[in-house]
Amino acid sequence: MGKTSKVKKTKAGTSTGNVQSLPFNTDKGQHILKNPGVVNAIVEKSALKSTDTVLEVGPGTGNLTVKMLEVAKTVIACEIDPRMIAEVKKRVMGTPLQSKLQVNGGDVMKQEWPFFDVCVANLPYQISSPFVQKLLLHRPLPRYAVLMFQKEFADRLVARPGDKDYSRLSVNVQLLAKVEMLMKVKRTEFRPPPKVDSAVVRIAPKNPPPPVNFVEWEGLLRLCFMRKNKTLLAIFRLSNVIEVIEDNYRKVFSMKNQPIPKDLNMKKIIEETLTASGYAENRARKMRVEDFLALLLAFNKADIHFLS
């Protein structure tokens, strides 16, 4: 469970963060930043304004929360652990910062999010992927988010075509946002230390978001990255892939009340479309977001859609 310690009070009435009275629940991702220098660096890189409402997820004992309250207009701290809720409230009780803090209890992934300008959080690692997805679908869009992730996950977010970490996640997030690695954080900076190092990433959503059918986009990427080192022609020649595409093709013609060609040869249509688009010999691991957008457009023009 990690070490425990006592809360010390400063002259202003806030805790110093040397909390050793609470056992941390690592199953819930409770790894508290203990280095004030790292906390200060995160707040500095967040570039918060005095008018900002900040969403923080998993404030823990409030080390980051207090620093943000000193800068921002409001911090909305979302915390699932009642012990941590009590602790973070205690940190600012009786101080000028108390009126700027709002604490929301419960599971942030199951709640409707309030309005916020910026999200800053040391996230529980197990919610990283669904959290990013929910963040990018949230409306109105925040200005950006500064988030701590497991380093391996952060590497995938910022990976570029040709990198070993480049994946469907990379493409999906980079379609909707500009992603930047801000800093790396050693596991020894946490109490209790996690098993891996961490990294802080800035995610700035593109506003307005690109006009893409995300169901089709996701369907196309799922196929392209099922074998990211194979050529697209090799992937789309697979019998199970052709079968799925033909099923969608028939659905589209049915919705348009158009007869399906009697001599339908789905394999030939796919191959001709890929060749004409110039992507037949490309591999997903080296394709840019713009390439996938162009490929989706080429398929759609040939009445090839990715509905499931």
C-alpha positions as CSV (number, residue, x, y, z in Angstrom):
1,M,0.0,0.0,0.0
2,G,3.0,2.4,0.4
3,K,4.1,4.5,3.2
4,T,1.8,6.8,5.3
5,S,2.5,10.2,6.9
6,K,1.0,13.0,8.8
7,V,-0.4,16.2,7.5
8,K,1.5,19.3,8.5
9,K,-0.1,22.8,8.5
10,T,1.5,25.9,7.1
11,K,1.0,29.3,8.5
12,A,-1.7,30.0,6.0
13,G,-3.6,26.9,7.2
14,T,-2.9,24.7,4.1
15,S,-1.1,21.4,4.2
16,T,2.4,21.0,3.0
17,G,1.6,17.8,1.1
18,N,3.8,15.6,3.4
19,V,0.7,13.4,3.9
20,Q,1.5,10.1,5.5
21,S,-1.8,9.4,7.3
22,L,-3.6,7.9,4.4
23,P,-2.9,4.5,2.8
24,F,-3.0,4.9,-1.0
25,N,-5.1,2.6,-3.1
26,T,-2.9,1.7,-6.1
27,D,-5.7,-0.3,-7.7
28,K,-7.4,3.1,-8.2
29,G,-4.2,4.6,-9.6
30,Q,-3.4,6.6,-6.4
31,H,0.2,7.6,-6.9
32,I,0.8,11.0,-5.4
33,L,3.4,13.4,-6.8
34,K,5.7,14.1,-3.9
35,N,8.3,16.4,-5.6
36,P,7.2,20.1,-5.4
37,G,9.4,20.9,-8.4
38,V,7.5,18.6,-10.6
39,V,4.2,20.0,-9.4
40,N,5.3,23.6,-10.0
41,A,6.6,22.6,-13.5
42,I,3.2,21.1,-14.4
43,V,1.4,24.3,-13.3
44,E,3.9,26.5,-15.2
45,K,3.5,24.5,-18.4
46,S,-0.3,24.6,-18.0
47,A,-0.1,28.4,-18.5
48,L,-3.3,29.0,-16.5
49,K,-5.1,32.3,-16.6
50,S,-6.7,34.1,-13.7
51,T,-10.0,33.7,-15.5
52,D,-9.7,29.9,-16.0
53,T,-12.0,27.2,-14.7
54,V,-9.8,24.1,-14.4
55,L,-11.0,20.5,-14.3
56,E,-8.8,18.3,-12.2
57,V,-9.3,14.5,-12.1
58,G,-7.9,12.5,-9.2
59,P,-6.6,15.4,-7.0
60,G,-5.4,12.9,-4.4
61,T,-4.2,14.9,-1.4
62,G,-4.3,18.2,-3.3
63,N,-0.6,19.0,-4.0
64,L,-1.4,20.1,-7.6
65,T,-4.8,21.4,-6.7
66,V,-3.5,24.0,-4.2
67,K,-0.9,25.3,-6.7
68,M,-3.6,25.7,-9.4
69,L,-6.0,27.4,-7.0
70,E,-3.3,30.1,-6.5
71,V,-3.4,30.9,-10.2
72,A,-6.8,30.0,-11.6
73,K,-10.3,31.4,-11.0
74,T,-11.8,28.0,-10.0
75,V,-10.7,24.4,-9.7
76,I,-13.3,21.6,-10.1
77,A,-11.6,18.6,-8.5
78,C,-13.2,15.2,-9.4
79,E,-12.4,12.5,-6.9
80,I,-13.8,9.0,-6.4
81,D,-12.2,8.3,-3.0
82,P,-14.1,9.9,0.0
83,R,-10.9,10.0,2.0
84,M,-9.1,12.1,-0.6
85,I,-12.1,14.4,-0.9
86,A,-11.9,15.1,2.8
87,E,-8.1,15.6,2.5
88,V,-8.2,18.0,-0.4
89,K,-10.9,20.1,1.3
90,K,-8.9,20.2,4.5
91,R,-5.9,21.6,2.6
92,V,-7.7,24.9,1.9
93,M,-10.2,25.1,4.8
94,G,-10.2,28.5,6.3
95,T,-8.0,30.0,3.6
96,P,-8.8,32.4,0.7
97,L,-8.5,29.5,-1.6
98,Q,-11.5,27.6,-0.1
99,S,-14.1,29.6,-2.1
100,K,-12.2,28.8,-5.4
101,L,-12.4,25.0,-4.9
102,Q,-15.3,22.8,-6.0
103,V,-15.0,19.1,-5.3
104,N,-17.2,16.6,-7.2
105,G,-17.4,13.1,-5.8
106,G,-17.9,9.9,-7.8
107,D,-16.6,8.3,-11.0
108,V,-15.7,11.1,-13.5
109,M,-16.2,8.6,-16.4
110,K,-19.8,8.1,-15.5
111,Q,-20.7,11.7,-14.9
112,E,-21.6,14.6,-17.2
113,W,-18.7,17.0,-17.1
114,P,-19.2,20.7,-16.2
115,F,-17.9,23.6,-18.3
116,F,-14.1,24.1,-18.0
117,D,-11.5,26.0,-19.9
118,V,-8.5,23.7,-19.2
119,C,-8.1,20.2,-17.8
120,V,-5.0,19.5,-15.7
121,A,-4.7,16.1,-14.1
122,N,-2.4,13.3,-12.9
123,L,-4.7,10.7,-14.3
124,P,-5.3,7.2,-12.9
125,Y,-3.6,5.1,-15.6
126,Q,-6.4,2.7,-16.1
127,I,-8.8,5.4,-17.5
128,S,-6.3,7.0,-19.9
129,S,-7.8,5.9,-23.2
130,P,-11.5,6.4,-22.4
131,F,-10.7,9.7,-20.7
132,V,-8.9,11.1,-23.8
133,Q,-11.9,10.0,-25.9
134,K,-14.4,11.6,-23.6
135,L,-12.3,14.8,-23.5
136,L,-12.2,15.1,-27.3
137,L,-15.9,14.6,-27.6
138,H,-16.8,17.0,-24.8
139,R,-18.6,20.2,-25.8
140,P,-17.8,23.0,-25.6
141,L,-14.2,22.0,-26.3
142,P,-11.7,23.0,-23.7
143,R,-8.7,25.2,-24.7
144,Y,-6.4,22.3,-24.0
145,A,-5.6,19.6,-21.4
146,V,-2.3,19.0,-19.6
147,L,-2.3,15.4,-18.5
148,M,0.0,12.9,-16.8
149,F,0.0,9.5,-18.4
150,Q,2.0,6.3,-18.2
151,K,5.0,7.0,-20.4
152,E,4.2,4.2,-22.8
153,F,0.7,5.6,-23.4
154,A,2.1,9.1,-23.8
155,D,4.6,7.9,-26.4
156,R,1.7,6.4,-28.4
157,L,-0.2,9.7,-28.3
158,V,2.6,11.7,-29.7
159,A,4.1,9.1,-32.1
160,R,4.6,10.1,-35.7
161,P,4.3,8.0,-38.9
162,G,7.1,5.4,-38.9
163,D,7.7,5.5,-35.1
164,K,7.5,2.1,-33.4
165,D,4.8,3.5,-31.1
166,Y,2.6,4.8,-34.0
167,S,-0.8,3.2,-33.7
168,R,-4.5,3.6,-34.3
169,L,-4.6,5.7,-31.0
170,S,-2.0,8.1,-32.4
171,V,-4.0,8.7,-35.6
172,N,-7.4,9.0,-33.8
173,V,-6.1,11.6,-31.3
174,Q,-4.0,13.5,-33.8
175,L,-7.0,13.8,-36.1
176,L,-8.9,15.7,-33.4
177,A,-6.0,17.5,-31.6
178,K,-2.5,18.8,-31.6
179,V,-0.5,16.6,-29.2
180,E,2.8,17.6,-27.6
181,M,5.1,15.9,-25.1
182,L,5.9,18.4,-22.3
183,M,8.0,16.5,-19.8
184,K,8.9,13.1,-18.5
185,V,8.5,12.1,-14.8
186,K,10.4,9.3,-13.1
187,R,8.5,6.8,-11.1
188,T,10.6,7.8,-8.0
189,E,8.8,11.2,-8.0
190,F,5.6,9.5,-6.7
191,R,4.5,8.0,-3.4
192,P,4.0,5.0,-3.6
193,P,6.1,4.7,-6.8
194,P,4.3,3.1,-9.7
195,K,6.0,0.3,-11.7
196,V,6.6,2.6,-14.7
197,D,7.7,6.1,-15.5
198,S,5.2,8.8,-16.5
199,A,5.0,11.7,-18.9
200,V,3.0,14.9,-19.2
201,V,1.3,15.7,-22.5
202,R,-0.6,18.7,-23.8
203,I,-3.7,17.9,-25.9
204,A,-5.1,20.9,-27.7
205,P,-8.4,20.0,-29.5
206,K,-8.8,21.3,-33.0
207,N,-11.7,23.8,-33.0
208,P,-13.8,23.3,-35.0
209,P,-13.2,19.6,-35.3
210,P,-12.7,18.1,-38.8
211,P,-15.9,17.2,-40.6
212,V,-15.4,13.5,-40.5
213,N,-17.9,10.6,-40.1
214,F,-16.2,9.1,-37.0
215,V,-18.0,5.7,-37.3
216,E,-16.5,5.3,-40.8
217,W,-13.1,6.8,-39.7
218,E,-12.8,4.3,-36.9
219,G,-14.0,1.4,-39.1
220,L,-11.3,2.2,-41.7
221,L,-8.5,2.6,-39.2
222,R,-9.5,-0.7,-37.5
223,L,-8.9,-2.5,-40.8
224,C,-5.7,-0.6,-41.7
225,F,-4.1,-1.3,-38.4
226,M,-5.1,-4.9,-38.0
227,R,-1.7,-5.6,-39.7
228,K,0.0,-2.2,-39.7
229,N,3.2,-3.6,-41.3
230,K,1.4,-5.1,-44.3
231,T,0.5,-3.2,-47.4
232,L,-3.1,-2.0,-47.6
233,L,-3.6,-4.1,-50.7
234,A,-2.6,-7.2,-48.8
235,I,-5.0,-6.3,-46.0
236,F,-8.0,-5.5,-48.2
237,R,-7.5,-8.7,-50.2
238,L,-8.3,-10.8,-47.1
239,S,-11.5,-12.7,-47.6
240,N,-13.0,-11.6,-44.2
241,V,-12.3,-8.0,-45.0
242,I,-13.9,-8.2,-48.4
243,E,-16.9,-9.9,-46.9
244,V,-17.4,-7.0,-44.4
245,I,-17.0,-4.4,-47.1
246,E,-19.4,-6.1,-49.4
247,D,-22.0,-6.3,-46.7
248,N,-21.7,-2.6,-46.1
249,Y,-21.7,-2.0,-49.9
250,R,-25.1,-3.8,-50.2
251,K,-26.5,-1.9,-47.2
252,V,-25.6,1.5,-48.8
253,F,-27.2,0.5,-52.1
254,S,-30.3,-0.7,-50.2
255,M,-30.6,2.6,-48.3
256,K,-30.3,4.5,-51.6
257,N,-33.0,2.2,-53.2
258,Q,-30.5,1.4,-55.9
259,P,-30.2,-2.1,-57.5
260,I,-26.9,-3.9,-56.7
261,P,-25.0,-4.8,-59.9
262,K,-25.5,-8.4,-60.9
263,D,-21.9,-8.8,-61.8
264,L,-20.6,-7.3,-58.5
265,N,-17.0,-8.1,-57.9
266,M,-16.1,-6.5,-54.6
267,K,-12.5,-7.6,-54.6
268,K,-11.9,-5.9,-58.0
269,I,-13.6,-2.7,-56.9
270,I,-11.5,-2.5,-53.8
271,E,-8.2,-3.2,-55.7
272,E,-9.1,-0.6,-58.3
273,T,-9.9,2.0,-55.7
274,L,-6.7,1.4,-53.8
275,T,-4.6,1.5,-56.9
276,A,-6.3,4.7,-58.2
277,S,-5.9,6.4,-54.8
278,G,-2.1,5.6,-54.8
279,Y,-2.2,3.9,-51.5
280,A,-2.2,0.2,-52.5
281,E,1.4,-0.3,-51.5
282,N,1.3,1.9,-48.4
283,R,1.5,0.6,-44.9
284,A,-0.6,2.0,-42.0
285,R,2.5,2.5,-39.8
286,K,3.9,5.1,-42.2
287,M,0.6,6.9,-43.2
288,R,-0.2,10.4,-42.0
289,V,-3.7,11.5,-40.8
290,E,-4.1,13.3,-44.1
291,D,-3.4,10.1,-46.0
292,F,-6.1,8.2,-44.1
293,L,-8.6,11.1,-44.8
294,A,-7.7,10.9,-48.5
295,L,-8.1,7.1,-48.5
296,L,-11.5,7.3,-46.8
297,L,-12.7,9.9,-49.4
298,A,-11.5,7.6,-52.2
299,F,-13.4,4.7,-50.8
300,N,-16.5,6.7,-50.2
301,K,-16.5,7.9,-53.8
302,A,-16.5,4.3,-54.9
303,D,-19.5,3.7,-52.6
304,I,-17.3,1.7,-50.2
305,H,-18.2,2.6,-46.6
306,F,-17.2,1.4,-43.2
307,L,-20.4,1.2,-41.2
308,S,-19.4,-1.3,-38.6
